[in-house]
Amino acid sequence: MFSKLQWQSDRMLYDGLVFRLEQVRTGDWTGNEFFRFFKRKKIVDKYEEFFQRHPDFHPENIFELGIFDGGSVAFWFELFKPDKHIAIDLLDRKDSTYFENYVTSRGLKEKIKTFWKTDQSDKENLRRIALANFTEPLDLVIDDASHMYEPTRASFEVLFPMLRPGGLYVIEDWAWGHWPAYIAAEHPWSVLESPAKLITKLMDAAGTSISLISNLTITKGFVVAERGDEIIADATSFNIDDYIVRRQDIV
Ligand SMILES: C[S@@+](CC[C@H](N)C(=O)[O-])C[C@H]1O[C@@H](n2cnc3c(N)ncnc32)[C@H](O)[C@@H]1O
């Protein structure tokens, strides 16, 4: 599918769908016949590179955090054509008309569901949504929501145990704490805590044992943790720290 994406200066096109590239937005846009899409070509190319290395990965159950305008929901859905794609977002809004038309006209009402006013740090609610909507373990989680440490960790601790062995957990834009523009004093995020500390914990857990995290891919735009076959007895109290052994002098 990646090879079928058509890129123009301010949009990505796929199978009759228009994705306006929010970060490089140019040109005159009127009406609302498009998704507002928060990914650049560079990161999509990196995802293509990653999934080309995993040609047998065909997720049927996808949980996505961070909907914004629904562009990434349509993007991932079109890429993988899963049985079920659930997405949540904190925003107090509803699906755009373009998104609604996409879902309805393609007969996807049973497959795609969005949950607005849903905080990724609300562990109980996330667990409830996942249990109510999936009958099988998850295959893929994509977290492109708050990009902050505590909420990202909260979702990870709920949803990572719900992945099947071999399932993938993606955390997008984890690395902003390393990007000069984002840590400059005038940037509103400069005083906030980035998810980088969680990624260090994932690395520590991956180094401790392959049964929790069997593979870890780290790149500037995203991290992918592959779930190992660890049996997590009580998923409701899963804490990544319990899976890390670290000599005290390692920081
Ligand atoms: C970068 S945008 C997502 C973009 C979308 N995935 C895409 O690629 O087009 C981040 C979204 O995360 C949502 N968000 C921020 N904090 C959140 C939280 N604590 N829980 C759930 N969603 C949150 C924001 O409302 C926003 O819509």
The ligand as a Gaussian input file, in Angstrom:
#p B3LYP/6-31G(d) Opt

LIG

0 1
 C       -0.490000      14.667000      16.931000
 S       -2.214000      14.589000      17.170000
 C       -2.648000      13.032000      16.478000
 C       -2.530000      13.025000      15.036000
 C       -3.033000      11.831000      14.295000
 N       -2.625000      10.562000      14.878000
 C       -2.454000      11.979000      12.904000
 O       -1.397000      11.383000      12.610000
 O       -3.041000      12.727000      12.123000
 C       -2.305000      14.225000      18.870000
 C       -3.719000      13.994000      19.371000
 O       -3.617000      13.456000      20.669000
 C       -4.650000      13.989000      21.462000
 N       -4.257000      13.918000      22.869000
 C       -3.440000      14.734000      23.574000
 N       -3.374000      14.353000      24.863000
 C       -4.159000      13.263000      24.980000
 C       -4.519000      12.419000      26.065000
 N       -4.035000      12.618000      27.289000
 N       -5.357000      11.396000      25.818000
 C       -5.861000      11.174000      24.585000
 N       -5.568000      11.956000      23.515000
 C       -4.737000      12.985000      23.714000
 C       -4.814000      15.407000      20.941000
 O       -6.119000      15.860000      21.242000
 C       -4.550000      15.262000      19.462000
 O       -5.738000      15.107000      18.721000

